[in-house]
Amino acid sequence: MLAQSVFVLFLTVSALGVWSASGFNKVQNGSLSSDNRSPETSEENCSYYKVLEYLNLTKDKDLFAMIRPVKNHRRVTRVYIKMILYAILDVREVDQTFVSYVWIYMKWFNEYIKWKPKDLCGIRNFTVPNQVLWKPDLTIEEMIEKDKAPPSPLLQIDNHGYVVYKNDQVIISTCQMHVYRFPFDTQSCTITFKSIFHRDYEISLSVYTNNTEITKWSRDNMRAQYEWVFKNITVQKKTEDSLGYNKTSVIYTISMSRRSTLYCFNFLVPILFLIILDMASLLIPDNGGEKLSFKVTVLLAVTVMQLILNEILPSSTETIPLVVLYCIGVFGLMLLSVIETIVVMHLMEKDSESQESEGDPALNAEQNDEKIKVNCRNSLTAIHDDETDQNTPSPKKDSSSQRLDVSLALDLFSHELDEVKKTVSLLSSRRENIGYWTKLSQKIHKIFTVFYVGGVVLFLITISMLWIVADDD
């Protein structure tokens, strides 16, 4: 009996020892605790404010306005953003910049701002300085110059914890210009909102995606459009990789078309008039230097128009704009016209040189005519004198001598007529030989006129069709 008691006592002590050892091990391993939750998984320890307390940075009150207002850092802050275009201030083709005046609306949820209006005299919302609360660090990716006007100094908060920020600003942003169809081009410039530091699992941007409504709002509030006509505005949300982190961005695309009427009447139509004037100069005779000087003057006028165009269009464009092809084509056609005038004048000059070397047929003809007139006058005078002598009685002259004088005068007159025939035939033969280069130049001028007018008409039709069917890209 004593042995059994000792054996039972031994088993009891052994069991207590084993239980005590296992309990001690559990305590050491942290599996036994009065609270089943670990301090690291506590909700209040997941906020950024706990980190500030742990780092003893709570004395700086400004830090509270710079951290994201969530009680658990795993929660995403959703920022609602909306932009309305108020004015198109400028579009600089040479600098490839877009200047716009916009109105920006942002709204987000702050988990630390909540109250019951009935406890505070029915106050549901009010405004506070924007330095005392956190704001999303959103930036515009295309902006190249900061707005000189100060941002809005106030934030509006309501009893549900929502914060609203409204601001209007002038945005100077980069915009790649497509001037292939200038001045009938359409430009599309983008304004992209994105966070600088926060990733997509910290800040998520939400946007009102009804493009029709956004376009209507912007059109109704449009104040100025410069030389452009606002067409529409579209918005899309995109998530992209930025330096190894995914970030959400909102892209507003503004489409606008250029007012081309002024450019047509100040640039395109004058060049068209110059090419018409050059075609009309084909009717000017080629035997003088006025035609060549006139064509060179018209050609220089087109050169001046090209210099003006060079100051408007950007030099960094990859494709040659149609308006440049238009100017170069007109310049090339006028250059061919000037070359044709030089060739024709050169051929006609060869006739003048041959006339100088062989003598002037007109001058020779005049001299021969004078000789003939003098001879005929002398012959008639002689005949008249003979008749006078005949009427005067003279015993020395008889009838035979009178007949001899008349026959001599007739022979002299017939000889003079033969000389006139020879001179006329020689003059006509010389004129035919000297006018060869002139006739050749006239044929060249007629053929060139037909091809020149046809080429100008075909060029103008082709460039017009390209302006109509070409794309802006």
Stockholm file with secondary structure:
# STOCKHOLM 1.0

chainA/1-473         MLAQSVFVLFLTVSALGVWSASGFNKVQNGSLSSDNRSPETSEENCSYYKVLEYLNLTKDKDLFAMIRPVKNHRRVTRVYIKMILYAILDVREVDQTFVSYVWIYMKWFNEYIKWKPKDLCGIRNFTVPNQVLWKPDLTIEEMIEKDKAPPSPLLQIDNHGYVVYKNDQVIISTCQMHVYRFPFDTQSCTITFKSIFHRDYEISLSVYTNNTEITKWSRDNMRAQYEWVFKNITVQKKTEDSLGYNKTSVIYTISMSRRSTLYCFNFLVPILFLIILDMASLLIPDNGGEKLSFKVTVLLAVTVMQLILNEILPSSTETIPLVVLYCIGVFGLMLLSVIETIVVMHLMEKDSESQESEGDPALNAEQNDEKIKVNCRNSLTAIHDDETDQNTPSPKKDSSSQRLDVSLALDLFSHELDEVKKTVSLLSSRRENIGYWTKLSQKIHKIFTVFYVGGVVLFLITISMLWIVADDD
#=GR chainA/1-473 SS CHHHHHHHHHHHHHHHHHHHHHHHHHHHHTCCCSSSSCGGGCGGGGSHHHHHHHTTCTTCGGGGGTSCCCSSTTSCEEEEEEEEEEEEEEEETTTTEEEEEEEEEEEEECTTCCCCGGGGTTCCEEEEETTSSCCCCEEETTEEECCSSCCCCEEEEETTSEEEEEEEEEEEEECCCCCTTTTSCEEEEEEEEEESSCCTTTEEEEECCCHHHHHHHHHHTCCBCTTEEEEEEEEEEEEEEETTEEEEEEEEEEEEEECCHHHIIIIIHHHHHHHHHHHHGGGSCSSSSHHHHHHHHHHHHHHHHHHHHHTTSCTTCSSCCHHHHHHHHHHHHHHHHHHHHHHHHHHHHHHHHHHHHHCCHHHHHHHHHHHHHHHHHHHHHHHHHHHHHHHSCCSSCCHHHHHHHHHHHHHHHHHHHHHHHHHHHHHHHHHHHHTHHHHHHHHHHHHHHHHHHHHHHHHHHHHHHHHHHCCCC
#=GC SS_cons         CHHHHHHHHHHHHHHHHHHHHHHHHHHHHTCCCSSSSCGGGCGGGGSHHHHHHHTTCTTCGGGGGTSCCCSSTTSCEEEEEEEEEEEEEEEETTTTEEEEEEEEEEEEECTTCCCCGGGGTTCCEEEEETTSSCCCCEEETTEEECCSSCCCCEEEEETTSEEEEEEEEEEEEECCCCCTTTTSCEEEEEEEEEESSCCTTTEEEEECCCHHHHHHHHHHTCCBCTTEEEEEEEEEEEEEEETTEEEEEEEEEEEEEECCHHHIIIIIHHHHHHHHHHHHGGGSCSSSSHHHHHHHHHHHHHHHHHHHHHTTSCTTCSSCCHHHHHHHHHHHHHHHHHHHHHHHHHHHHHHHHHHHHHCCHHHHHHHHHHHHHHHHHHHHHHHHHHHHHHHSCCSSCCHHHHHHHHHHHHHHHHHHHHHHHHHHHHHHHHHHHHTHHHHHHHHHHHHHHHHHHHHHHHHHHHHHHHHHHCCCC
//
